[in-house]
């Protein structure tokens, strides 16, 4: 078997066999196939797509290209191990809120999360804004931690799906990243290698997401659900909006503060407009994961249990337990608004400067471009252009206004927290073009404000 013949076959739109796919995946992983031949094959796949059988075989070959996890030691009779994956976005702190909630309700989770690259943030980076938090604990220690406290949250293991890492790095430099077939097999190879029973996918769509259109987000969702079905692993995709930044804070330490605030919500706060976007997505994903785990099929009951876990502070206590278990530093603080002493994570959140950005006219906020806000965060030093870039965990944005809100000239729309004045100037070029204010009708503004954040739910019945 020769790589030349495989490239030629795919170029001419013929289906590759299981053996041919395993040949190039294993050969490239071992360094036996050069970049230039793999690049040619990736472009042929990008242009011609893959059949269902090819997708399944490619995903399995990448999943099996290195170690696969054995999670049998944390398997509980009558329950399933469920994993969550997000395709990423600006202000996406959903995993950090959902995991403590479901762990407090009896769903054990061994979660591996990635780092940010470009304008979308990474959960591992957000966690590292907690002083001392170790995202790199060995997988055996992580599994023992799930046995002890029901949850761990670590960075992606370098020993999992090695072929995917090498192929993705090549796609990133050969203009083949945008292939839905290659995206789907990349994500699902890591999930299948993680040893879980079921997979829940949060597929984001909008300017601040990888998928820009609802049509493409649905296509990616269906492709991944189809791969899961072919693999015998129940997979469900929830398509969520990323047309504006999620929540009120963007930036690593700032997003941890928002996670803490959400997990300390009382019943009144949970009903407020201030956290509606976060609540809508958190409740749907958490309720679905509880259902998929086999604990309870009644989604309404699951939502009520989520509220109880938050209001009772059981979810917050689980979050602190997670932070302590992975070395995060904690200090005790008196919260006068609830009259209690609470443990809090120590954050790397010291900044030199604050700058308020004000509305230049009366009207309503019509749009906030998530991508531009994400790019502004990178310009401040809060994200990466290259994998080796160091992150300033403390910088970011606090939004006072969101889409649909009324503003008067001079009102604060957002506050920028930064450490470098030159970087602020670079970031401001993105910020000033990210926010659009217009004097639209009040009813139109209300429609914008009330747009749903759950756009679709795709499972095997949707295929």
N, C-alpha and C positions, 0 to 999 in steps of 0.2 A: 504494500500500500504506500502510495506517495502523496505528499501534501499537494503537489502540483495538480494531480488528478482530482483531488477533492475540491480545490479552488475552481478548476475548470467545470466540474459537475455543478457546483452551486451557481457559478456564473451563468450557466446555461439553463438554470431554473429547474434542475432535477433535484429530487429529494435525497438527502444524505442518509445512509444507513446508520444504525446504532453503532456498529463497529467503526465506521468512518468518523463519527462524532467523538467517540471515546479515543480514537487515535490522535486527533488534533488537540483535544483537551489535555490528555495526559502528556503528549509530546511537548506541547507548549509549556505546561507546568514544569517539566523537567529540563527545559532549556534546549530541547532537541530540535524544535521548530523555530526558525528565526522570526523576528518581528515583522519583516517585510512580507513574508508569506501569510502570517496570521492577519496582518492588516488587510491584505487583499481578500482574504476569506470574510473578514468582518464587513468589508464594504459590499461584498456579494450578498451577504445575509441582510445587510441594511437595505439594499436595493430590491431584493427579491422575496424577503420574508422567510418564514419557516412554517412548515405544517405542524399540526398538533403533535404528531409522533416525533418529529424533529425537536420540538420544544421540550417535550418530556425527556427525551434522551439527552439533550444538551443540559437541562437542569440537573438531572440525575448524575451525569458525568462530572459536572462542576461540584455538586454536593459531595460526591464520593472521591474528589481529587485529593482529599486529606482526611483528617480525623473527623468523625461524626460523634456528637455527644450522646452519652447514655444517661438519660434522666430517670431510669427505672427506680433509683433509690428514693426519689421524691414523688413517685407515683402513689396515689391514694386510691384504694378500691372504690369504684363508683364515681370517680372524678377523672376528668381529662386535663392534660397539661396544655394550656393555651398560651400562644405567644402573640405579641402585637408588633406591627411594623408600620411606621409612617414614612411616606415618601418625602416628608420634610416641608418646611416653610418658615416664614418670618414670625417670630413670637410663638412658635409651636412648643409649648411646655406641657402638652397633654399627657405624655407618658409619666411625667413626674407627679402629676396629680392622680392619674388613674391607678397606678401601681399600689400606692399606699391604701387607697380605698378598697380595691378588690382583695388585697392581702388581709386587710382588717376583717373582710367578710368571708375569708376561708379559701380564696383562690391563690394557690402557690404559684409564684412566677420567678423563673430564672431568665432575666432579660439582658441581652447584649445589645448595646446601642453604639451608633457611630459618632464620629466627629464631624464638625461642620467644614464645608469647603465651598467657597463662593458665598453667595448671599443667604443661603439657608443654614441655620444653626444646627449644632449637634448636641444631643442630650449628654454625651460624655463630657463635653466642654462645660456645659452648664453645671454639672455635678462638681467639676473641678474648681468652680468658683467658691465652693465650700472648702475652707482651709482644712487640709489633712485628708480629704475624701480620696480614697484609693479606688480608681476604676479598673485597675490592672491586677486584681487579685486572681490567683490561679483558679481554673474552672472547678477543681475538686473542692476548694475552699468555698467557692460560690454555691455549689450544690449543698454543702453542709450548712451554709447560711440559710438556704431556703428551708432545709429541714428544721433549723432552729427558730427562725422568725417568719418564714413564709415568703420572703422576697429577697432578691439581690438585683443590683443594677450595675453592670460592668461594661467595659468597652468591648468592641468586637474582638474575639480571640483571633490572633494571627494564625492559629492552627486550623481554622475552619475555612472551608471552600477556598483553598489557596489559588486554584485556577481562576476563580472569579476575580480575585484581587489583581492578578496579572493581566487578565483580559480587560478588566475595567480601566486600568491604567493606560493600556494601549488604545482603547476606545476614546479616552479623554484627549488623545493627541492625534486622532485620525478622523475626526468629524463623524463618528458612528455612535455617539452617546444616545442620540435621540431615537434610536430604533426601539419600538415598543416591545418587540420580541426579545431583544437583548436585555432591555430593562427588566422585563418580567422574569426571564430565566435567571438574571443576576440576583434579584431580590429573593426569589423562591429557592434558589440553590442554598443560600445562607439559612433560610428558615427551615428547609428540610434537613440540613446538616445539624441543626440545633436540637434535634431529637424530640420535638414537641408532637402532640397529638392533633392539635388544631391551630389554625392561624387566622388572626384578625388583622386586616389591612386598613390603614387610614390613608386613602389616596387623595392628596390635596390637589386643588385646582384653582388657578388664578394667577395674577401677575407675580405673586410671591411663591409660586410652586413650580415644580418641574413641568407639570402638565398645565398648559395655558388655556385649553378649551375643555368644556364638559364632555364633548365627543371623545377627545383623546383620553381623558381620565376614565371614562366608562370603558373604552377599548382596552386600556391597560388593566383595569380592574377585572374585566371578563377574561383576559388572557391569563392573569395570575390565578383566578379562581379555577379556570380550566386546567391549569397545570396541577393545582392542588388536587382536583378531582382525579386526574390521571394518576397521581401519586398515591391516591387513597387517603389523603389528608384533608379533612373538611376545612375549607377556606372561605372566608366571607370578606367582602370589601365594602367599606363605608366611604363614599365620596364626600369630602368636606371642602368648604369654601376657604380660599386663601387670597381673596381679592383685596382684603386690607389686613394689616398685621393682626394676629390673633391675641386677644387680651389687650391690656393697657401698657404693658412693659415689653421692651425689646432690648436684649443684651443679657449676658450670662448671669451675673449676680442679680440684676434687676428682675429677671424671670424667676429666679429662685425665691425672691421676695414675694412675687405674685403667687407662686405656688403655696407658700406659707400662708399668705392672706386668704387664699381660696379654701385651704384645708382648715382654717380657723373661722370660717363663715358660720353665722347663726342662720336660723330659718328666714329671718327678714332679709338678710344679705343675699341669700340664695335666690330670692325672688326679685332682686333688683336688676335694673337694666344694665348696670355697670359691668356685670359679669355674665350677661346673657349668652354671648358667643362661646365663652369657655364652658359654661354650664351645659349648653346644648350638646356640645361635642363630647365632653367628659361623661355625661350621663348616658349617652347613647353607646359609647365605646365600652364603658364599665359594665353597663347592663348586658350588653351582648357578650362580653367575656365571661360574666357570671353564668349566663345561659349556656354558652358553649362548654364551660367547665363541667356542666352536669349538675350544678347546685340547685338551680331553679329555672324553669322554662317561662315563668310568669314575668314578663318584662316590667309590668307595672309594679309588682312587688319588689323587683330588683331595684327600681328607681327609688322606691320608698326606703329600702335598706341602705342605698347609697346616701340618701339624706341623713338617715340615722347615724351612719358611720362618720359623716362629717360633723354634724351638730353635736354628737357625743364626744368629739375629739379623738375617737378611736383611730380614724385615718391619720390625723396629725401625729398621734403617738407612734403609729407604725412608721411614718416618715422619719421621725426622730430616731426610732430604733434602727432603721436602715442606715441613716447617716452615722450613728455611733458604731454599728457593726463594721462599717467600711472605713473607720478611722477618722471620720469627720469631727472637727472640733465643735464643742457645744458650750454655750454659756447660759446662765439662768437669768431671766429678766422678769420684772414685775409688770404685768399688763393691767394698767389701771382700768381699762374699759371692760375687763371681765373680772377684775379683782383676784387674779391668780398669778402665781409664779409659774413660768413656762420655760422649758428648755428651748433654745434657739440655736441654729447653726451659725458658726462664725464665718462671715463672708469676706472674700477679697473684694471689697466694694469701695475703697477709698478713692475719691476723685478730687482734682484740684479746682475744677471749674463747673459751673452750671450756667446754662444759657436758655432763656425762654424764647420760644418762637411764637410770634403773635400774628393774629389775623390782620391782613391788610385791608379788609373791607367787610361790610355786613353781609350776611347770607347764611347758607347752610354748607356743611362739608359734604361735597358730592362724591369725592373719591379720595382714597389714600393709597398710593401705588406701593404695594408691599415690596416689590422688587427694588425700587429706588430706596426705600427705607432700609432694606437688607444691605444694599450696596453702600449706603451711608454708614451703617454699622461697621462694615469692613474697612471703610475709609478712616473711621475713628480708631481702628485697631482691635475692634471687638469680633472680627471674623478673619478668615484666611483667604488669600488668593492662591497660596501654595501650601502643600501639606506641611512643610517645615516651618511655616510662619508661627510666631509666638502670639498668643492672644492676651489682650488686656481685658480681664474679666469684669472690670468695674464700669466700663463705659456703656452708654446706651441711651435709650429714649423712654420717657414717661409721657404717655398721651393723656391730655386733659379732655380732648374732643375726639370723637370717632365719626364715621360716616352717618349722615342724617342729623347730626347735632346742629343746633342754631348757634351762630357766633356773631358777635359784634366786633367792629374794628378795634383792635388792641387786645382782644381776648387771647389768653394763652392757649395754643393748640397742643404744643408739646414742649417738654423740657429736655435739653440735651445735657448729658453728663459726660465730661471728657477730661483728658489729661494733657493734650497737646494742641496748642492753638493752630498750628499749621494743618494738622489733621482735621480739626474742626472746619477750617475753611474748605478743605476738600469735601468733607461730608455735607456741608451746607449746600453745595451745588446740587447734590441729589435731593436734599430735603425740600428746597424751595420749588423744585419741579414735581415733588411727590404728592402735594396736597392741593386739591382743586376746590375752591369755594365759589359758589354762584348763588344768585338771588332767585332760587327756584320756589315753586309753590310749596306750602307747608305739607299738603297731602302727598306730594311727590317725595318730600324729605322723609315723611313717616314710612312710605313704602320702602325707601332705601334702608331705613333703620331697621325695619322688621323683616328684611330678607332672611330666609332660613340659611343655616350653616351646614345642615345635613342635606346634601343634594341628591343622594341616591344610595341605596343599599343593594349590593349585588352578591348573590349566592349561587349555588349550583342550579336552582330553579330559574335563574335569570338567563342562563346560557341558551 
